[in-house]
Amino acid sequence: MTFAFLSGPAFAAGDTAPGREMARQATKGKELWITADHSKFAVLNQQFKSGPEVTKACLTCHTEAGHQFHKTIHWTWLDPKADKELKVGKGGLVLNNFCINIQSNEPRCTSCHAGYGWKNKDFDFKSQEDIDCLVCHEQTGTYKKFPSGAGNPPPPPGKKFGGKFIKSPEWNKVAQSVSRPTRQNCGTCHFFGGGGDGVKHGDLDSSLFKPGKNLDVHMGLDGQNFTCVRCHTTVNHDIAGRIYSTPAATSRKSLLEDDLGAKIMCESCHSAEPHKTELGMKLNDHTDKVACQSCHIPTFARVNPTKMWWDWSKAGKLKNGKPYTVKDDWGKPTYMSKKGDMRWEKNVVPEYYWFNGTIDTITANTVIDPTSTVRVSMPVGNINDKNSRIMPFKVHHGMTPYDKVNKKMVIPHLYGKDKTALWKGFDWTKAVTAGMAYAGLPFSGEVGFVKTEYVFPTTHMVAPKDKAVACEECHSKQGRLEKLNCLYLPGRDSSAVVDAGGWFIVIASAVGVILHALGRFFMKGRKED
């Protein structure tokens, strides 16, 4: 086993810390200017009746935007760096333990796709006019996609969903409002992934639309007031940040070293030595092994709760022959006939893993061991990897369906009007049979449920410096890093050899001091004689 030594106080330094000054330089001049008022463009003053008509108008000026966007993960929902045969991404055969997979469920899942009309596997990914420019760029705040409309807004004048009326867009108004993406644009999808507010990530929810700096020092309205694209920098519509088979960024250079690099890494603005060192602190000695987030995000879901457990095996119960929902004190569902048991938590302490920026995922073709917890996704990294750091994660647990004979995770048909859809007929065997057939995968006919884990790196909700994780929260028995037993952690661990060596040094030092003092005493006596 390899051991590493981590020690020193785990709290933030003062205002004069080099990292804070670096960050100020990297992010100064936040006011953005524009060179075009889209309301004055004649092409946007025609009468639009649909999203594709708006996109067609956009492409008359932004001639390369469609080609660029087609290559991004926001369009394909597939990892562009992974082997195409593996179909890595939520648009392929990768599974999660939330809504599992989009295959045969597209009209519901693709309500957050930046396109129009992805309702089945016949969707034309080569069509530029089906790109939804507005979902990322409109600034009226009135543009809404319909939750089960395959990425389309509701037709005029609007349509009800879940008791709420969703109004059809005023196409000309929203088209003429376009500008750089704001927090509202990004959060409309990313804060509500998995079917609700704060369901998935834990560090992304509606509280970040207008946070204070106590929730997030970067995004706080009374702090830096950063938009998402301030850090998630973009080149040719490719937005830095998504993780599958390759890291969100491959370089930890500061902007002083490379001012054209992405700002997605903490080091980009703060450098690799962000803390004061003149007071003898050991904080900067941690940065080659500990991610900044581990100290500066003490908990996630600090305002709104996040889902931590989802048991699909309990789905299907009815009352008086009808589906029902039970909610907790936060108004969150703890049971739904459609989805089973759920548990929500607030102020959650993350779990910690070595992480080099890559996430491994399984697919519906992966053979699993149902006798133990299946890690549907997992961080990649280890103590010997120079690119790995100890990183905080939200770990979502669940009971998820699998094929008991083939020992593979399955794709159920959840959404639809037909009786084979689980949310219509509440029959797991029929739902999985239909879903696997749609995906072109074999199914034995026997559905079981297995414990699963799914990880999300925790990178948002950075707390103020005085709220950083205290030293003793890691350097103690049963501390935050209790599970990381590959390293020697002072305050948590003990070693006879190390302890003996330490005491030897202490005793030897004491003896040395005493001998030195005695020597000076006798020498002084001789001089006086």
Secondary structure, DSSP 8 states (H G I E B T S, - for coil): ----B--S--S---TT-HHHHHHHHHH-------S--GGG-GGGSS---SHHHHHHHHHHH-TTHHHHHHTSHHHH-S-TTS-GGG--STTTTB--SSS---TT-HHHHGGGSSBS---STT--TT-STTB-SHHHH--SS-----TTSTT----TTEEEETTEEEE---HHHHHHT--S--HHHHHHHHTSTTTSTTSS-SS-SGGGSS--TTT-TTT-TTTT---GGGTS-EETTEETT--SSS-S-S----TTT-TTS-S-SHHHHH-S--S--TT---GGGTTTTB-HHHHH---B-SSS-EEEEEEGGGTT--BTTB--EEE-TTS-EEEETTTEEEEEESSB--EEEEE-SEEEE-BTT-B--TTS-EESEEEE--TT-TT-EEEEEEEEEEEEEEETTTTEE-----SSSSTTSHHHH--HHHHHHHHHHHHT----S-EEEEEEEEEEE--S----GGGS--GGGTSSTT-TTTT-TTSB-BTTB--HHHHHHHHHHHHHHHHHHHHHHHHHHHHHHHHH-
